[in-house]
């Protein structure tokens, strides 16, 4: 059970710093209006992503699939993680040039329309959440909570760092190193998921 708890928190931590619509909007808002106003984007994004997570979790949980199904789905999730990690590995700079007003509706729309986010929850997080639920009461919701807490911590932290050290972190020599580390962490989770699935089916 400890492994699932740690992986939930770490997945959230890594997810919070992956380049995407939320970070792009957050960084842009920091440049336009400062760190304090960017918190509106972060908190609303977390709320919207939590809705995505709950919908994914409730939909798959209500279907009463066997553990074998989710172990098999974890293999698909591992492939998704590898795919995401290859994108992260290629990051060389953080684009913050576009300036725009981010309404709550616009923030929600860009998150809900993010197919990668839905796929990530359905194939990676939900199977792990349901497995944790088999080991502890309300484990699925605990998993979701830990992912979101990790996401919030890392997103706020990277926003604060960006606001203070924007010039340094935007350096093309620094950015690739940081995101290569994130990519390798995702690869680790992918390998771990495949290993656990193989061990499940062989025992």
N, C-alpha and C positions, 0 to 999 in steps of 0.2 A: 504493500500500500504506500510505503514511503516513496518508492520510485515514481508512482503516479502523481503524488502530491508535488514532488520536486519538479517533475517534468511539466506539470501544469503551470507552475509559477515561472519556470524558465521559458516555456513557450510564449507566455505572455510578455516577459521581458524582451525577448528577441522580436516578437511581433510588433512591439511598440516602437522599435527603431528601424523597421524595414521601410525603405523609401516607398511612398505611395501617396494617395490623395490626402490623407490626414496630415502627414508630416509636411507635405508640400504646402497645404493650406496654413498649417501652424507656423512654419517658417516665414511664409509670406506675410502673415498677420503680425508676426514679431517685428518684421522690417517696417511695416506700415504703421502699426499702432502700439507696439510694445508687448512685453511678455504677459502682462496682466490680462489684456484683452484676448490674447491667444488662448487663454484657459477656457474661454467660452467654446471654442472649436473643439478642444480636447475633451471636455466633459460631455458635450453633445455627441461627439463621435463615439465615446465610450458607451453612452446610453443606446445609440443606434446599433452598435456592434453587439451589445448585450441582447438586443431584440433578435438579431440574426442568430446568435448563439442559442437562445431559448427556443426559437422556432425550429432550428435544426435538431436540437436535443429532444424536444417534445415529439416532433414528427417521427424521428427514428425510434425513440423509446416506446412509443405507442404501438409500433408494429410488432413488438415482441420477438425480434430476431434472436437467434441463438448466439452464443459466444463465438461459435465458428464463423458466423457471418461477419462479425466485427473484427475478428482476427484476420479474415480474408480482406476486409475493407482496409485494414491497417496497412496492408501491402500496397494498396492503391494510394493511401495517404503517404506512405514512404516515397512513392514515386513523385507525388506532388511536392513533397519537401525537397527532393533532389532538384526538381524543376525550379522551385523558388530559389534554392541555393545557387543555381547557375546564374539566375538573374542578379542576385545580390552580389555574386562574385565579380560581375562585370561593371559594378558601379564605380565610376571614377570621379564624379562630382555631384553636388547637390544643387539642383536648379531652383533658384529663388527669385528669378527675374520678374515673373508675371505678377502684377498687382491687381487685386480684384476684391470686391466685397463678398464676404462669405455669410450668406443668410443661413438660418437653421435648416430651411428647406433644401438649400443647395448642398449643405453638408450631408444631410440625410440621403439625398438622392445619389450623391457620388459614392456613398458607402453601400447603400442597398443595391446599386447597380454594379458593384465590384464582384464579379464572378469568382475571382481568386479567393476573396474572403469567404464566400459561401462554400466553395470547394474545400478550403482549409478547415472550416469548422466541421463539415459533413464527413470528410475523409480522414482527418487527423485528430481533431479534438473530441468530437462526439464518441467515436469508438473508445477512446481512452477514458472519457467521462463515464460511459456505461460500464466499463470494466471496473472502475473505481467504485461505482454504485453497487457492484456485486460483492465488494469487500467491506463497504461501510455504508451505513444508512445515510441517504441523501448525498452519497458520494459524487453523483453526477453534478449536482448543484454546487458542491464544494469545489469540484474541478473547474467549473465555469467561473466561480467567484475568484479562484486563485489566478486563472488566466487573465481575467479582467483587472485584478489588482496589479499583477505583474505588468500588464500593458500600460496601465495608468502611471505606475511608478517610472517605467522606462521612458514613456512618451514625455512626461513632465520633465524628467531629468535631462533628456536630450534637448528639449526646448530651452531649458535654463542654460545648459552648456552652450547651445547655439547662440543664444542671446548675448552671452558673455564673451564667447570665443569664436564668433562667426568667421572672422578672417582666417584664423588658424585652421579651423575644421573644414573650411571650404578649399583649403590647399589641395590641389590634385595629388600631391605626394602622400597626404595623410588619409584622405577619404578611402582610397582603395584598400589600405591595410585594415582599417576599421571594419569595413564590410566583408572582407575576406574572412575575418574571424567569425562574423555572424553566419556567413555561408557554411563554414566548417561545423559550427554548432548544429545547424539544421541537418547537415549530412550525418552527424552523430545520431541525432534522433531518428533519422530514416533507417540507418543501419540497425539501431536498437529495435525499432518496430518490426523490421523484417526478421531479425533474430528471434524475437519473442513469438512471432507468428509461426515460424518454422518449428520452434521448440514445442509450441502448443499442438501442432498437427502431428508431430512425430511421437508425442507421449500419450 
